[in-house]
Structure formats: structure tokens, C-alpha cells
């Protein structure tokens, strides 16, 4: 099997390592060789923990890019496959389509309800910045009424997320504690990962919800 080159690893890709599926969600800011991923473990192939407990479903993890070598790239989440009843199901392609980059208002996203299986919400997180500072220009700055803006933004991301889809929320608590932010949202997180002050928080939209 041809080894996968690191440059081919992209956010949203699904890899099959023979036992479970790895869904690439982002790249590590501090460890270039690591990628953030959500591991989907099928119900019929649960993982056995050291305690003896068997677990399945969605779990957050960090994965070495090199560990993907030899694994099978099987598609891109939300475009070619979906997770249904513990299995990865291919979505029939009835027509070719292209999604272009769009610049818009994250509080009023110009997409219909339930458009995507994977949504990433990575808003500005800093308050104590000068308007013309380098960090403000590169990452943005939270406005005066940031609480209502973040809540509106999250609600929009949730609106365009399909049932059975995953929403990833990134937050750095340099200025604002992560608990203060997630308490603004009306949805309980499934799980989260912390690296220093940066959090990746996973939300899952129930199919029956």
C-alpha cells in the first residue's frame, strides 16, 4: 500500500485504520506532527479499556500524522460519507458540485438549515488587545457585547448542522474562561480536549433531536 504523504492530510478527511474511523478536525498549534481528530468506534468493534470496560462511539483524540501511513483514506465527512447505525455509509453522488469560500456574517450564515455534517466554530477569543495590534489583526478581537455575538454564532452553526452531525468549537481561555463561554450555549458538549489554554469542544446533534 502506498504511504500517505503528510501534505495530503486535510481537515474533514476520514481514515480507516481497520478497527475504527479517524475524522481529522484540525492541526496541532504546538506539535506540527500531530493532528486533532474525532475517533469513531463502531458498536460492533468496541475498544476495551484497561479497566475492562468496552466503549464505542465518538471520542476525541490526537493522532500522529505518521500513524496515518498505511491507513485507507475513504472520503470527506459531510460530502461522501455519513455515520448511520454504527456504520459509515457512502452518500450517493447524483450531481457534481463545488463549495467555494464565502466571507460573511457568522451570526447570519447564508446556508439552509441542516446543510453540513461537520461545522467548525473558531471565533476570536481575546479582549485585552489594541485595535491595531498584531494579534487583533491576525485573530480578531471580541466586541463589547461578545456574549450575545458568540451565542448567536453558535446558534447559527447549530442551525446549519445536520442531524447526526458534529460541531467542533475551539476556544482559548487567555482572557475568558471556557466555562463562561460554553454556559452561553443551550447545548451540552459531548466531550472536550485541553492543550494548555486551548480547548477543542465536541458537540453532537442527535438524529432524533
C-alpha positions, 0 to 999 in steps of 0.5 A: 500500500502506498504511504500517505504523504503528510501534505495530503492530510486535510481537515474533514478527511476520514481514515480507516485504520481497520478497527475504527474511523479517524475524522481529522478536525484540525492541526496541532498549534504546538506539535506540527506532527500531530493532528486533532481528530474525532475517533469513531468506534463502531458498536460492533468493534468496541475498544476495551479499556484497561479497566475492562470496560468496552466503549464505542462511539465518538471520542476525541483524540490526537493522532500522529500524522505518521500513524496515518501511513498505511491507513485507507483514506475513504472520503470527506465527512459531510460530502461522501460519507455519513455515520448511520447505525454504527456504520459509515455509509457512502452518500450517493453522488447524483450531481457534481458540485463545488463549495467555494469560500464565502466571507460573511456574517457568522451570526447570519450564515447564508446556508439552509438549515441542516446543510453540513455534517461537520461545522467548525466554530473558531471565533476570536477569543481575546479582549485585552488587545489594541485595535491595531495590534498584531494579534487583533489583526491576525485573530480578531478581537471580541466586541463589547457585547461578545456574549450575545455575538458568540451565542448567536454564532453558535446558534447559527452553526447549530442551525446549519448542522445536520442531524447526526452531525458534529460541531467542533468549537475551539476556544482559548481561555487567555482572557475568558474562561471556557466555562463562561463561554460554553454556559452561553450555549443551550447545548451540552458538549459531548466531550472536550480536549485541553492543550494548555489554554486551548480547548477543542469542544465536541458537540453532537446533534442527535438524529432524533433531536 
